[in-house]
Every structure is written in structure tokens, then in C-alpha cells.
Amino acid sequence: MDCRGYSKRVVDINSKSTTDSLGVRLGRHCIQNDVSVAYISEKLGVSRMTVYNWFAGKSEPRDRYRLPIERILKQHAEENNKK
């Protein structure tokens, strides 16, 4: 997995997560597509630590964040398909 702007530690934690939770999927997407934690935290109105915990599978996004996260994933997927 390409680290880009992420530390090896964050990439390792995310890649070793055994869950396929929305937060872990978001983390994999952000790492692969160079989407910053700051961007996600600002877009959703949560702390960067919350986003890192989602990436690591330590916690799950609350229901109110699920749809916005799905939209972010879909938007970036559509943008990548246009490239």
C-alpha cells in the first residue's frame, strides 16, 4: 500500500485491521488516494483523533457520519474513474 502523506505506523495499523468497517475502508481509501485526515475531519466536523481511530478500527463512525462518509468515498471514486 502506498503511504504518501501517512506515517508507516498509520498505514500498518490500517492494513492489519481485520475488520472491513466503514472507518477502516475510509482509511484505506484516504491512504491510497492521498486524502488527508485534516480534510476528512474538517468535512465531517470531528477531531483528527476520531478519524485516526476510525482508520485503525478502534471505533466506528456514529450513524450520523455514515452517509457523509459514503458520499466522500463515492465522490472520490467517481473522480478517480474520470482520470
N, C-alpha and C positions, 0 to 999 in steps of 0.2 A: 504494500500500500504506500502511495506517495505521501510523504509527510507535509510537504510545502511549508506553510506557516505554523505548523503544530509541532510541539516537542515530541521527541521519541516516546516519552513516558505516556503522554495522552494517546498517541497512536497505538502503543502497545496495550494499554488498558482497554481501549475501544475494540481493538481487533481480537482480544482474548475474551471479550464478553460473550457468554454463551446464550444470552437472550437475544431475541430479534425484536425487542421492544421498539416503540416509536422513537424514543430518545436515542437508543443505540443506532438505529437506522439514520436518524438525523445526524449523529456524529460521523458516521461513515460517509454520508453524503457531503458533509462540510469538509471533512479531511480530504476527500478525493477531489472536490471541486474548489478548494481554497476559499471557502466561505468562512468568515471569521466568527468567533464566539461573540465578539462585540456586536457584530451585525445582528446575529440571532437574538442576543439578549435585549438589544435596543428595540428590535422589531416586535418582540413579544412582551416587553416590559418586565423582564425578570433579570435577576443578577447573573453575572458570568459564572459564578459558582454553581448556580442552579443548572445552567446549560452544561457545564462540565460534569455534573452529577448525572444528568440525563445521558450524556455521551458514554459514561462509564457503566451505565446500568444500575447505578446506586439508588436512583429514584426514577419515578415515572412522571411524565408531564401530566398535570391535572387536566381534567376533561375540557376545561375552557381553553386550553392551549392546543388540544389535539387537532382541531380543524385548521387553525392558523399554521401549524407545523406541516400538515398535509398540503396546504396551499403552497408553502415555501418549497417543499420537495417537488411538487408538480410544476411550479413555475420554473425552477432551475432545470428540471428535466426537459421541459419544453425548450428552454433557451439553449441547452446543450444539443438538442436534436437539430436545431437550426444551424449550428456551426458546421 
